[in-house]
């Protein structure tokens, strides 16, 4: 794989010399996030494979083009799973793309995010340097923050080539309960369960029903399920996958798709007809014809932010506006990693992507 790394380095050096923007592509499953990609395509799909896996240490290292589905399959052989439940998107999603977008499934508020699991990365920056941040074991935390900084950066700081992750054991038993109730009642109930330490690994509401996924020892899960009541959900894994892979019927409703990340105790956003609540109230998806500018004050009123997803509304802005202080911080980081703005220019914010000449 050294030849592939060298090829990527050469592409970056050529782009640097010619001031050419680069569009970083893994499985191309997350093109619906952020602004329209621009620049010369750089595919990472061949830069794949597991480099090291130590089940007893709960650590795995793989190249950025490795499929999430492959990682899930290998981990399952040892009864282990990825932290954050990144979606596999029909087997096409890659590790690098998942880190770059930091998309997480239902367990995120209970067991942590993909970002939380990062131990180290290798990255090619805008200077054409292949750098390592962090390490491949739990005790090596040098460069920890710079490693995790890549999560959610949308490839703005460079090309991820390797990622080392902490993984976690598969729970002994998982059971999902379905209880019919209103959205507001569900929010109140979910917050109460979280406060009282219920063994949750998923808590969502959609179409008039609350869904609670319990995970842990057999005794704990069965006792908790008995006390909560409701109906055991058949084919539970399909339900949770349909949400994290954006296949649930909710996502096919009319309107633009917005993602609110707000105070989980905030009341139901009843002004929007179509909604899906996840992460025990912290994540609210809505479908509406409203603009991002109209929704920003709503998100801020509830202590959070809102972003627009989808390919129908790709004109800026897609993401919640940043304060001047945070904008300067983003620009400073971009200048330090990628002073010519070679990587994914404007994918996050238009002001984070002008090519320097």
N, C-alpha and C positions, 0 to 999 in steps of 0.2 A: 504493500500500500504506500510505500515511500514515494513511488513514481507518481501516484495520484496526488499526494501532498505537494510534490514538486510542481506538478501541472497547475494546481491551484495557486501556488506561489507565483508561477510565471504569469498566470492570468492577471493576478493583482499587480505585479510589476509592470506589465504592459498597460493596464488600465491607468496606473499611476503616471506613466510616461506620456500617455495620450489624453489624460483627463477624461477617461471614459467611465460612465456610470455602470455599476454591476448590479444585476437583479439576481439575488441568491434564491435558488429553488431546490427544495428537497423533493417531497412527494407532490408538491403543488396542491395540497389539500386545504390550505388556509388563505387562498387568494381572496376570500370574502372578507378578510380582516384588513382594515387600513385602506389607504389610498391605492390607486391604480399603480401596479409595479412598472418601473421604467428601467431602461438600461440593457446592456448586453447580458444575456442569460448565462448563469454559472450553475450547472447542475451538480448536486452532491450525491446523487443516488448511487453512483458506483463507489463512492468513498464510504464503504459500509463494512460491517463485521464487528463481532464482539472481541475485544482485545484481551480482557481479563474478567473473570467472574469467580468470586470467592464466597460461596453460599454461607459458610460458617461465619464470615465477616459481614455479611449482608451488604456487599459492595459489588458493583458491576461497572465496567468501563467499556464503552463502545464508540465506534466512529459515528460521525454525525448523520451519515446517510443510512444508518441501520434502521430498519422498520420497527416501529413500536410493537407491531404484532409479533415480530421475531423475538424481541425482548420478553414479551409477555409469555410466549411459548417456552422459552428456555427457563425463565423464572418459575413457571408453573410446575416444571419437573421437580423442583425443590420446594414446592409449596410456599413460594414467595411471590410478591407482587410489586409493581411500581408504586411509589408514593405519588399521590395526586391523581391517579387514574387518568392519564392523558388519553384522549380518544385515538383510536387506531384508524378511523376514517376508511373503512372497507379494506384495511390492510395496507394502505398507501402512505400513511403518515410516517414521518421519520423522526428520529430522536432530536436532530438539530432543529428542525422546524417546530417541534413541540416545545423545546426549550425557548426558542426565539419568540414564540407567541405566548408561552406560559398558560396554555389552556389546561384546566383541571376538571375532573369529574366531581361526583357528589360527595366524595370523602374529604375534599379539600379542607373544610373548616374543622374536621375532627382529627385527621391524621396528617395534615400538612399538605403543602403544594409541591409541585415538581421543583420549583425554585428552592424550597426548603431542603430538598434531597440532594442538591448539587454539592459535590465535594471538590470538584476541579474541572477545568476545561483546557483545551488547547485551541488557540485562535490565531488566525492570520489577520494582522491589523493593516491599516492603510499605508504603513511604511514598508509593507512586504516582509514583516517579521513574523515568524511562527513562534508564538509565546505560550508558555504554560502557566496557568494560575491555579492555585490550590494543589490538590494531590489526588491520589487514588485510594487512600485509606482514611479512616475516620480521624486519626490522630494528626494528620498532616493538614493544617488549616491555613498555611501560608497563602495569601492572596484570596482568601475565602470570599470577601465582599466583591472583588472583581469578577470572580467566577459567577456568583449569583446575579451580578449586575447584567449578565447577558440574558437572563430570563426575562422575557417580555420586551426586549430591546428591538425586536423585529429585524434583527440582523444589521442594525445601524452602526455597530462598533467593529464589525469584522466577520470573517468566515469561521464559524465553529467547525473544528475538524474532529475533536474528541470530547466526550463528556463522561465524567465519573459520577455515579449516583449511589446514594444510600437506598437500599430497598427494604421491604418489611415482610414479616411472615404473613401468610394467608391465615385469616381468622379460622378458628375451628368450625364455627357455624355462622351462616349468614341467613337471615330471614327478613322479608319485607312485608309489612302490614299495610293494608289499605283501609282508610277510614273516611267515610263521607262526611264532609263538613265545609263550611264557608272558608274563604281565603283568610279572613281576619281571625276566625277561630283557630285555623291551622297555625297561623303565625304565633298566636298566644300560646298554643299548646307546644309548639316546637321550642319556643324560648324557655318554657317551663321545664321541658325534658332536658335541654342542654344545661340549664342551671342546676338541675338535680343529678347530673352525671349519668344520664341514661346512655347505655352503650350503643350510640348511634354511629353509623358510617354513611348515612344519607338521610336527608329530610327534605321533602319537596311537596308542592301542591300544584295541581293542574286539573282543570275540568271538574271541579266540585269534589275532589278527593285529595286527602293528605296521604303521602306515602312515607313510611318510616322504615329505614333499613337498619336492622340490628346486627351487630357483629361482635364476636367474642367467643368465650367458652360456651359449650352446649348448655350447661346449667344456667348461666347468666342470661343467655339469649332466650331460652325457653321460659324462664321465670318472668322476664321482662315482657315478653310477648303475651303471656297469660294475663298479666296485670293491665296491659294496654287495651286488649280486645282487638276488634277489627277482624278483617279477613286476610289470611295468608295469600300473598300475591303469587299466582302461578307465573312461571317464566320470568322471574324477577330480574335476571341478568339482562334479558332483552329490553325490559322497560328502562333500566338505568343506562344501557348502551344507547338506546334511542334518543335519550336526552343529550348525553355528552357528544354524540356523533351528529347532532342536529337533524335527526330523522323523525323525531316525534311529530305527530300531526300539528301540534301547536306552531311549529316553525314554518308550516306551509300556509298559515293564515295570511289574509291580505294585510298589506301595510309594511312599513319599514321595520326592521328588527333592531331593537335597542336593548342594551345590557346595562341595567342599573346595579351598581355595587354601593349599597347604602347601609346605614345602621340597621342591623337585623331586627331590632324591636320596632322599627318604623311601621306605621299602619299600612294596610293594604292600599296599593295605588289604584283605587277603585275607579278613577276617572278613565282608565284604559280598559276597554272591553276584553281584549285578549291578553292574558298574562300567564306566566309560569313562574312559580317561586321555587328557588333551590337554595342550598346551603343554609337550611334552617332560617331563612328569611333574609340572609345577607345579599343574595343574588336575586334580582327581579328582572325577568325578561318580559318585554312588552312588544306588541305589534301595533303600530299607529301610523297615521299619515303626518303626524307632527314633525317639525324639524328639530335638529339637535339643539339649535339656539333656544327653542321653546322649552326643551326638556332640561337644560342645564340648571336653571333655577330650582326646578323640582328636586333634582338630585342633591343639590347643595343644601336645600332646606332640610333634607333627611341625612345630612352628614356624609355624603358620598359623591360619586361621579357617574357619568353616563357616557356610553360610546355607541356608535352606530355600526352595525355589522351588515354584511350582504353586498351583493354586486350591483344592486339597482341604484344605489345612492352613493356613488363613488366620488362625488365632488367634495372638496374640503368644506368644512371640517368633518372628520369621522370620529375624532377623539375629543373628550372633554378638554376645554382650554386650560392651560397651565397658568399659574401665577407668574409674574415677571421673574421672581426669584427662582422658581423651578425651571422656567424657560432658560434662564442663563446657565443653570446647572447642567441641563441637557446639552446646551451648546458647548459648554466647556468640556464635557465628557466626549462629545463628538469630535471636537478639535484635538483632544488628546489621543484618541484611538484612530481617527480617520479624518485628518485635517483637510483632505481634498474632497470629502463627502463622496467617496466612491461607492460605498455600500448602501443599497436600497434607499437612494435619496428620496426624501419626501414621503416615504411609506407611512411614517408615523405622523409627522407634522411638516407642512410645506417649508417652514423656516428651518427645518433640520435636514435640508437636502440640497442646497445649492452647490453645484460643483465649483470648487475653488480653482482658479487658473493663475 
